[in-house]
């Protein structure tokens, strides 16, 4: 019995079947991964936009190993190695002058923190978010997540949230009122299939929030850490949020998230906490990740344009190294065919295919990935609306 078969049997016997899985990935380098059978793949999912510096980047590996030899955990009852330095870096790249950060273990936790902070700061209880938006699966973050299939089994949810169509500023203006604590918005909806906000929309969200005393909360869990060619996607606009949430690419695969709040917004003693959040290993990994991504940022728009040109026949939506395209009902078949041919891609919502590769992906890997994908679409039949 080979390792893969044995592992699948163990998984089926002892792990709750919450995920659909096809292969067992056992090794990765850069934008490439290998499965238990030794097959090689170009990874254009990257742990769902997580492995920003590629798999096992030497600088990140070294930072984690060096810290593991010194101290793995000490809790937030004490000053944590690297935590203050990382906080300075994170606030710096956000551009929120005078701001402060709070670390978490995931994007969902970061959004939970944003909910709490918005309630504390405004004294209000209600939120507004957008259709097809995704902010997490914990109970609070799920309350501001739109997708009915994952919301409805757990209702009633708190906080109370009203959903309006993404991009509809007039609808937003009608529902944001004096009881609204905050508006959650993704500059680009990743789980929806890489759907960018219309031009000028974030600026309208900012204006509407200001008019009602609500906080603008930018969920950059997927778009942050250089994914779009800037540190954060909102930086492509003139809008500046009150709170930014981030995770995924922040530590190259080490579990971590963060919220960043503008000057004047902060948790006081005992208002928020976490045993593991912002631990020594996570902070070491994140500091190394920021150093690596800083050098990669100038190349991200060029790599995105290479994808855009190679996939132009599929009318892709491209923002840096976030690539989405609507291929309709053939999406699962296309993703399956790509996997067979050594390319990992992901079907998001509504027949949208999503590519979020490591920022270190090379031109030759982009060309190879595009070739496999185009052939897979062709073999799976004409695209459907």
PyMOL commands that set and color helices and strands:
alter all, ss='L'
color gray80, all
select helices_A, chain A and resi 3-14+46-49+58-70+83-94+107-122+139-143+148-154+169-175+201-212+233-236+248-251+280-310+312-314+328-340+363-379
alter helices_A, ss='H'
color red, helices_A
select strands_A, chain A and resi 25-29+32-35+40-43+100-104+126-130+161-164+180-185+188-189+195-196+215-219+243-246+257-261+317-319+322-326+343-344+346-347+352-355
alter strands_A, ss='S'
color yellow, strands_A
deselect
rebuild
show_as cartoon
